[in-house]
């Protein structure tokens, strides 16, 4: 019984770790997208439409 409980606990920890990793990876990807969009907006404010840069 103890061995079975230990194996179940290890499997639970593995599943918990995998789900936690996937959630953090998704959050990291969303943060990168937000940073890129924010950077694009900041750059576009420097060069308004209709301005010619030589």
KAURFEN-V161232 format. One record per run of one state. SS is the DSSP state (alpha for helix, beta for strand, coil for the rest). FROM is the first residue (numbers start at 1). TO is the last residue. If there is no record, write none. Layout:
# KAURFEN-V161232
ss = (SS & SS)
from = (FROM & FROM)
to = (TO & TO)
This chain:
# KAURFEN-V161232
ss = (coil & alpha & coil)
from = (1 & 2 & 47)
to = (1 & 46 & 54)
